Amino acid sequence: MAPADPDLADPRAYRRLAAIIRQQISDGTLQPGRPAPSVTSLSREHGHARQTCSRALRMLEDDAMLRRIPGLGYYVR
């Protein structure tokens, strides 16, 4: 059976990470108006390079799921 989000099975780490965060937003783990995990915390928790984590967050920003506030980080929309 295929995963609910096809990006969860994608070979690219940034797409898998974005799918995990997207799922956390959908299920209410990450609430609107609250900060998303930082690049540093994602890097430590998932073991990916900071660039990979940053790319995942930018992807979600492009999808209008996150909002970036310079100097403060990313926030859930």
Jmol script that loads the backbone (N, CA, C; Angstrom):
load data "model"
ATOM      1  N   MET A   1       0.844  -1.184   0.000  1.00  0.00           N
ATOM      2  CA  MET A   1       0.000   0.000   0.000  1.00  0.00           C
ATOM      3  C   MET A   1       0.885   1.241   0.000  1.00  0.00           C
ATOM      4  N   ALA A   2       0.592   2.201  -0.851  1.00  0.00           N
ATOM      5  CA  ALA A   2       1.393   3.420  -0.991  1.00  0.00           C
ATOM      6  C   ALA A   2       1.147   4.350   0.190  1.00  0.00           C
ATOM      7  N   PRO A   3       2.181   5.109   0.606  1.00  0.00           N
ATOM      8  CA  PRO A   3       1.984   6.060   1.694  1.00  0.00           C
ATOM      9  C   PRO A   3       1.007   7.153   1.279  1.00  0.00           C
ATOM     10  N   ALA A   4       0.362   7.768   2.279  1.00  0.00           N
ATOM     11  CA  ALA A   4      -0.619   8.817   2.007  1.00  0.00           C
ATOM     12  C   ALA A   4       0.010   9.974   1.232  1.00  0.00           C
ATOM     13  N   ASP A   5       1.222  10.327   1.565  1.00  0.00           N
ATOM     14  CA  ASP A   5       1.946  11.393   0.880  1.00  0.00           C
ATOM     15  C   ASP A   5       3.070  10.746   0.076  1.00  0.00           C
ATOM     16  N   PRO A   6       3.015  10.828  -1.261  1.00  0.00           N
ATOM     17  CA  PRO A   6       4.043  10.165  -2.063  1.00  0.00           C
ATOM     18  C   PRO A   6       5.458  10.657  -1.763  1.00  0.00           C
ATOM     19  N   ASP A   7       5.594  11.867  -1.221  1.00  0.00           N
ATOM     20  CA  ASP A   7       6.927  12.385  -0.888  1.00  0.00           C
ATOM     21  C   ASP A   7       7.573  11.603   0.249  1.00  0.00           C
ATOM     22  N   LEU A   8       6.774  10.887   1.054  1.00  0.00           N
ATOM     23  CA  LEU A   8       7.358  10.080   2.130  1.00  0.00           C
ATOM     24  C   LEU A   8       8.230   8.962   1.590  1.00  0.00           C
ATOM     25  N   ALA A   9       7.982   8.546   0.354  1.00  0.00           N
ATOM     26  CA  ALA A   9       8.768   7.481  -0.271  1.00  0.00           C
ATOM     27  C   ALA A   9       9.791   8.020  -1.276  1.00  0.00           C
ATOM     28  N   ASP A  10       9.868   9.331  -1.404  1.00  0.00           N
ATOM     29  CA  ASP A  10      10.785   9.949  -2.366  1.00  0.00           C
ATOM     30  C   ASP A  10      12.233   9.701  -1.929  1.00  0.00           C
ATOM     31  N   PRO A  11      13.129   9.419  -2.870  1.00  0.00           N
ATOM     32  CA  PRO A  11      14.525   9.191  -2.501  1.00  0.00           C
ATOM     33  C   PRO A  11      15.258  10.455  -2.039  1.00  0.00           C
ATOM     34  N   ARG A  12      14.705  11.618  -2.323  1.00  0.00           N
ATOM     35  CA  ARG A  12      15.353  12.870  -1.916  1.00  0.00           C
ATOM     36  C   ARG A  12      14.974  13.204  -0.479  1.00  0.00           C
ATOM     37  N   ALA A  13      16.001  13.353   0.365  1.00  0.00           N
ATOM     38  CA  ALA A  13      15.791  13.558   1.799  1.00  0.00           C
ATOM     39  C   ALA A  13      14.974  14.817   2.093  1.00  0.00           C
ATOM     40  N   TYR A  14      15.195  15.898   1.359  1.00  0.00           N
ATOM     41  CA  TYR A  14      14.471  17.136   1.658  1.00  0.00           C
ATOM     42  C   TYR A  14      12.980  16.974   1.396  1.00  0.00           C
ATOM     43  N   ARG A  15      12.615  16.172   0.395  1.00  0.00           N
ATOM     44  CA  ARG A  15      11.190  15.944   0.109  1.00  0.00           C
ATOM     45  C   ARG A  15      10.555  15.055   1.188  1.00  0.00           C
ATOM     46  N   ARG A  16      11.301  14.062   1.669  1.00  0.00           N
ATOM     47  CA  ARG A  16      10.784  13.220   2.756  1.00  0.00           C
ATOM     48  C   ARG A  16      10.596  14.044   4.024  1.00  0.00           C
ATOM     49  N   LEU A  17      11.564  14.894   4.320  1.00  0.00           N
ATOM     50  CA  LEU A  17      11.485  15.740   5.509  1.00  0.00           C
ATOM     51  C   LEU A  17      10.315  16.722   5.396  1.00  0.00           C
ATOM     52  N   ALA A  18      10.131  17.319   4.232  1.00  0.00           N
ATOM     53  CA  ALA A  18       8.997  18.220   4.016  1.00  0.00           C
ATOM     54  C   ALA A  18       7.679  17.475   4.196  1.00  0.00           C
ATOM     55  N   ALA A  19       7.616  16.224   3.755  1.00  0.00           N
ATOM     56  CA  ALA A  19       6.393  15.426   3.902  1.00  0.00           C
ATOM     57  C   ALA A  19       6.094  15.158   5.375  1.00  0.00           C
ATOM     58  N   ILE A  20       7.127  14.914   6.156  1.00  0.00           N
ATOM     59  CA  ILE A  20       6.946  14.686   7.601  1.00  0.00           C
ATOM     60  C   ILE A  20       6.388  15.944   8.263  1.00  0.00           C
ATOM     61  N   ILE A  21       6.960  17.096   7.934  1.00  0.00           N
ATOM     62  CA  ILE A  21       6.486  18.355   8.525  1.00  0.00           C
ATOM     63  C   ILE A  21       5.071  18.656   8.041  1.00  0.00           C
ATOM     64  N   ARG A  22       4.797  18.415   6.768  1.00  0.00           N
ATOM     65  CA  ARG A  22       3.449  18.623   6.210  1.00  0.00           C
ATOM     66  C   ARG A  22       2.435  17.770   6.971  1.00  0.00           C
ATOM     67  N   GLN A  23       2.817  16.531   7.262  1.00  0.00           N
ATOM     68  CA  GLN A  23       1.941  15.618   8.000  1.00  0.00           C
ATOM     69  C   GLN A  23       1.708  16.134   9.426  1.00  0.00           C
ATOM     70  N   GLN A  24       2.747  16.671  10.055  1.00  0.00           N
ATOM     71  CA  GLN A  24       2.611  17.220  11.406  1.00  0.00           C
ATOM     72  C   GLN A  24       1.686  18.440  11.417  1.00  0.00           C
ATOM     73  N   ILE A  25       1.713  19.222  10.360  1.00  0.00           N
ATOM     74  CA  ILE A  25       0.802  20.366  10.250  1.00  0.00           C
ATOM     75  C   ILE A  25      -0.622  19.864  10.066  1.00  0.00           C
ATOM     76  N   SER A  26      -0.799  18.877   9.205  1.00  0.00           N
ATOM     77  CA  SER A  26      -2.135  18.331   8.921  1.00  0.00           C
ATOM     78  C   SER A  26      -2.772  17.686  10.146  1.00  0.00           C
ATOM     79  N   ASP A  27      -1.973  16.979  10.950  1.00  0.00           N
ATOM     80  CA  ASP A  27      -2.553  16.291  12.107  1.00  0.00           C
ATOM     81  C   ASP A  27      -2.604  17.164  13.364  1.00  0.00           C
ATOM     82  N   GLY A  28      -2.153  18.428  13.247  1.00  0.00           N
ATOM     83  CA  GLY A  28      -2.268  19.357  14.365  1.00  0.00           C
ATOM     84  C   GLY A  28      -1.106  19.355  15.334  1.00  0.00           C
ATOM     85  N   THR A  29      -0.091  18.526  15.074  1.00  0.00           N
ATOM     86  CA  THR A  29       1.091  18.531  15.937  1.00  0.00           C
ATOM     87  C   THR A  29       1.765  19.903  15.891  1.00  0.00           C
ATOM     88  N   LEU A  30       1.842  20.468  14.692  1.00  0.00           N
ATOM     89  CA  LEU A  30       2.344  21.837  14.513  1.00  0.00           C
ATOM     90  C   LEU A  30       1.135  22.725  14.228  1.00  0.00           C
ATOM     91  N   GLN A  31       0.903  23.683  15.092  1.00  0.00           N
ATOM     92  CA  GLN A  31      -0.307  24.500  15.027  1.00  0.00           C
ATOM     93  C   GLN A  31      -0.065  25.824  14.309  1.00  0.00           C
ATOM     94  N   PRO A  32      -1.093  26.339  13.626  1.00  0.00           N
ATOM     95  CA  PRO A  32      -0.969  27.640  12.947  1.00  0.00           C
ATOM     96  C   PRO A  32      -0.552  28.742  13.925  1.00  0.00           C
ATOM     97  N   GLY A  33       0.363  29.580  13.443  1.00  0.00           N
ATOM     98  CA  GLY A  33       0.862  30.676  14.254  1.00  0.00           C
ATOM     99  C   GLY A  33       2.024  30.313  15.156  1.00  0.00           C
ATOM    100  N   ARG A  34       2.287  29.045  15.312  1.00  0.00           N
ATOM    101  CA  ARG A  34       3.376  28.577  16.165  1.00  0.00           C
ATOM    102  C   ARG A  34       4.635  28.356  15.312  1.00  0.00           C
ATOM    103  N   PRO A  35       5.805  28.415  15.931  1.00  0.00           N
ATOM    104  CA  PRO A  35       7.031  28.194  15.156  1.00  0.00           C
ATOM    105  C   PRO A  35       7.170  26.748  14.685  1.00  0.00           C
ATOM    106  N   ALA A  36       7.705  26.615  13.494  1.00  0.00           N
ATOM    107  CA  ALA A  36       8.072  25.297  12.970  1.00  0.00           C
ATOM    108  C   ALA A  36       9.436  24.934  13.565  1.00  0.00           C
ATOM    109  N   PRO A  37       9.818  23.669  13.522  1.00  0.00           N
ATOM    110  CA  PRO A  37      11.151  23.301  14.011  1.00  0.00           C
ATOM    111  C   PRO A  37      12.240  24.070  13.248  1.00  0.00           C
ATOM    112  N   SER A  38      13.298  24.412  13.953  1.00  0.00           N
ATOM    113  CA  SER A  38      14.399  25.153  13.330  1.00  0.00           C
ATOM    114  C   SER A  38      15.245  24.225  12.458  1.00  0.00           C
ATOM    115  N   VAL A  39      16.039  24.837  11.603  1.00  0.00           N
ATOM    116  CA  VAL A  39      16.963  24.070  10.755  1.00  0.00           C
ATOM    117  C   VAL A  39      17.888  23.236  11.632  1.00  0.00           C
ATOM    118  N   THR A  40      18.384  23.836  12.694  1.00  0.00           N
ATOM    119  CA  THR A  40      19.304  23.134  13.594  1.00  0.00           C
ATOM    120  C   THR A  40      18.631  21.940  14.258  1.00  0.00           C
ATOM    121  N   SER A  41      17.415  22.138  14.765  1.00  0.00           N
ATOM    122  CA  SER A  41      16.738  21.024  15.447  1.00  0.00           C
ATOM    123  C   SER A  41      16.372  19.912  14.461  1.00  0.00           C
ATOM    124  N   LEU A  42      15.959  20.275  13.256  1.00  0.00           N
ATOM    125  CA  LEU A  42      15.661  19.262  12.245  1.00  0.00           C
ATOM    126  C   LEU A  42      16.916  18.479  11.875  1.00  0.00           C
ATOM    127  N   SER A  43      18.022  19.188  11.736  1.00  0.00           N
ATOM    128  CA  SER A  43      19.289  18.555  11.384  1.00  0.00           C
ATOM    129  C   SER A  43      19.709  17.545  12.453  1.00  0.00           C
ATOM    130  N   ARG A  44      19.578  17.945  13.710  1.00  0.00           N
ATOM    131  CA  ARG A  44      19.953  17.048  14.808  1.00  0.00           C
ATOM    132  C   ARG A  44      18.999  15.860  14.915  1.00  0.00           C
ATOM    133  N   GLU A  45      17.704  16.126  14.815  1.00  0.00           N
ATOM    134  CA  GLU A  45      16.701  15.081  15.004  1.00  0.00           C
ATOM    135  C   GLU A  45      16.709  14.041  13.879  1.00  0.00           C
ATOM    136  N   HIS A  46      16.880  14.510  12.635  1.00  0.00           N
ATOM    137  CA  HIS A  46      16.773  13.607  11.483  1.00  0.00           C
ATOM    138  C   HIS A  46      18.119  13.208  10.894  1.00  0.00           C
ATOM    139  N   GLY A  47      19.194  13.858  11.335  1.00  0.00           N
ATOM    140  CA  GLY A  47      20.530  13.489  10.874  1.00  0.00           C
ATOM    141  C   GLY A  47      20.864  13.951   9.466  1.00  0.00           C
ATOM    142  N   HIS A  48      20.181  14.986   8.995  1.00  0.00           N
ATOM    143  CA  HIS A  48      20.450  15.518   7.661  1.00  0.00           C
ATOM    144  C   HIS A  48      21.304  16.782   7.766  1.00  0.00           C
ATOM    145  N   ALA A  49      21.948  17.135   6.674  1.00  0.00           N
ATOM    146  CA  ALA A  49      22.716  18.378   6.610  1.00  0.00           C
ATOM    147  C   ALA A  49      21.770  19.565   6.765  1.00  0.00           C
ATOM    148  N   ARG A  50      22.290  20.659   7.287  1.00  0.00           N
ATOM    149  CA  ARG A  50      21.488  21.870   7.473  1.00  0.00           C
ATOM    150  C   ARG A  50      20.898  22.352   6.148  1.00  0.00           C
ATOM    151  N   GLN A  51      21.649  22.216   5.066  1.00  0.00           N
ATOM    152  CA  GLN A  51      21.152  22.639   3.745  1.00  0.00           C
ATOM    153  C   GLN A  51      19.923  21.831   3.342  1.00  0.00           C
ATOM    154  N   THR A  52      19.925  20.544   3.650  1.00  0.00           N
ATOM    155  CA  THR A  52      18.785  19.680   3.333  1.00  0.00           C
ATOM    156  C   THR A  52      17.555  20.127   4.109  1.00  0.00           C
ATOM    157  N   CYS A  53      17.733  20.410   5.395  1.00  0.00           N
ATOM    158  CA  CYS A  53      16.623  20.848   6.247  1.00  0.00           C
ATOM    159  C   CYS A  53      16.108  22.205   5.798  1.00  0.00           C
ATOM    160  N   SER A  54      17.011  23.083   5.455  1.00  0.00           N
ATOM    161  CA  SER A  54      16.621  24.406   4.975  1.00  0.00           C
ATOM    162  C   SER A  54      15.823  24.301   3.678  1.00  0.00           C
ATOM    163  N   ARG A  55      16.239  23.412   2.809  1.00  0.00           N
ATOM    164  CA  ARG A  55      15.529  23.233   1.538  1.00  0.00           C
ATOM    165  C   ARG A  55      14.112  22.702   1.771  1.00  0.00           C
ATOM    166  N   ALA A  56      13.952  21.811   2.733  1.00  0.00           N
ATOM    167  CA  ALA A  56      12.623  21.281   3.065  1.00  0.00           C
ATOM    168  C   ALA A  56      11.716  22.402   3.568  1.00  0.00           C
ATOM    169  N   LEU A  57      12.246  23.259   4.430  1.00  0.00           N
ATOM    170  CA  LEU A  57      11.447  24.370   4.958  1.00  0.00           C
ATOM    171  C   LEU A  57      11.089  25.365   3.856  1.00  0.00           C
ATOM    172  N   ARG A  58      12.037  25.636   2.965  1.00  0.00           N
ATOM    173  CA  ARG A  58      11.751  26.549   1.843  1.00  0.00           C
ATOM    174  C   ARG A  58      10.678  25.964   0.927  1.00  0.00           C
ATOM    175  N   MET A  59      10.716  24.652   0.744  1.00  0.00           N
ATOM    176  CA  MET A  59       9.707  23.993  -0.086  1.00  0.00           C
ATOM    177  C   MET A  59       8.308  24.198   0.517  1.00  0.00           C
ATOM    178  N   LEU A  60       8.207  24.062   1.836  1.00  0.00           N
ATOM    179  CA  LEU A  60       6.922  24.262   2.507  1.00  0.00           C
ATOM    180  C   LEU A  60       6.513  25.737   2.501  1.00  0.00           C
ATOM    181  N   GLU A  61       7.486  26.620   2.513  1.00  0.00           N
ATOM    182  CA  GLU A  61       7.183  28.055   2.378  1.00  0.00           C
ATOM    183  C   GLU A  61       6.616  28.319   0.983  1.00  0.00           C
ATOM    184  N   ASP A  62       7.216  27.727  -0.028  1.00  0.00           N
ATOM    185  CA  ASP A  62       6.721  27.883  -1.403  1.00  0.00           C
ATOM    186  C   ASP A  62       5.311  27.324  -1.560  1.00  0.00           C
ATOM    187  N   ASP A  63       4.978  26.292  -0.760  1.00  0.00           N
ATOM    188  CA  ASP A  63       3.644  25.688  -0.783  1.00  0.00           C
ATOM    189  C   ASP A  63       2.657  26.432   0.115  1.00  0.00           C
ATOM    190  N   ALA A  64       3.097  27.550   0.703  1.00  0.00           N
ATOM    191  CA  ALA A  64       2.276  28.407   1.585  1.00  0.00           C
ATOM    192  C   ALA A  64       1.845  27.692   2.868  1.00  0.00           C
ATOM    193  N   MET A  65       2.629  26.715   3.312  1.00  0.00           N
ATOM    194  CA  MET A  65       2.326  26.043   4.581  1.00  0.00           C
ATOM    195  C   MET A  65       3.093  26.680   5.733  1.00  0.00           C
ATOM    196  N   LEU A  66       4.228  27.301   5.388  1.00  0.00           N
ATOM    197  CA  LEU A  66       5.047  27.990   6.379  1.00  0.00           C
ATOM    198  C   LEU A  66       5.281  29.423   5.929  1.00  0.00           C
ATOM    199  N   ARG A  67       5.565  30.268   6.897  1.00  0.00           N
ATOM    200  CA  ARG A  67       5.919  31.661   6.616  1.00  0.00           C
ATOM    201  C   ARG A  67       7.263  31.924   7.268  1.00  0.00           C
ATOM    202  N   ARG A  68       8.194  32.472   6.518  1.00  0.00           N
ATOM    203  CA  ARG A  68       9.526  32.772   7.053  1.00  0.00           C
ATOM    204  C   ARG A  68       9.555  34.203   7.535  1.00  0.00           C
ATOM    205  N   ILE A  69      10.002  34.384   8.761  1.00  0.00           N
ATOM    206  CA  ILE A  69      10.195  35.716   9.317  1.00  0.00           C
ATOM    207  C   ILE A  69      11.699  35.855   9.555  1.00  0.00           C
ATOM    208  N   PRO A  70      12.375  36.704   8.752  1.00  0.00           N
ATOM    209  CA  PRO A  70      13.827  36.827   8.878  1.00  0.00           C
ATOM    210  C   PRO A  70      14.254  37.118  10.319  1.00  0.00           C
ATOM    211  N   GLY A  71      15.234  36.373  10.772  1.00  0.00           N
ATOM    212  CA  GLY A  71      15.760  36.537  12.118  1.00  0.00           C
ATOM    213  C   GLY A  71      14.980  35.765  13.176  1.00  0.00           C
ATOM    214  N   LEU A  72      13.780  35.278  12.841  1.00  0.00           N
ATOM    215  CA  LEU A  72      12.961  34.543  13.801  1.00  0.00           C
ATOM    216  C   LEU A  72      12.708  33.103  13.420  1.00  0.00           C
ATOM    217  N   GLY A  73      12.728  32.798  12.128  1.00  0.00           N
ATOM    218  CA  GLY A  73      12.505  31.428  11.690  1.00  0.00           C
ATOM    219  C   GLY A  73      11.227  31.268  10.891  1.00  0.00           C
ATOM    220  N   TYR A  74      10.752  30.027  10.847  1.00  0.00           N
ATOM    221  CA  TYR A  74       9.559  29.680  10.074  1.00  0.00           C
ATOM    222  C   TYR A  74       8.386  29.463  11.013  1.00  0.00           C
ATOM    223  N   TYR A  75       7.218  29.916  10.586  1.00  0.00           N
ATOM    224  CA  TYR A  75       5.991  29.772  11.374  1.00  0.00           C
ATOM    225  C   TYR A  75       4.929  29.100  10.531  1.00  0.00           C
ATOM    226  N   VAL A  76       4.107  28.280  11.189  1.00  0.00           N
ATOM    227  CA  VAL A  76       3.034  27.561  10.506  1.00  0.00           C
ATOM    228  C   VAL A  76       1.940  28.540  10.114  1.00  0.00           C
ATOM    229  N   ARG A  77       1.452  28.421   8.887  1.00  0.00           N
ATOM    230  CA  ARG A  77       0.338  29.276   8.410  1.00  0.00           C
ATOM    231  C   ARG A  77      -0.980  28.639   8.769  1.00  0.00           C
TER     232      ARG A  77
END
end "model"
wireframe off; spacefill off
backbone 0.3
color backbone group
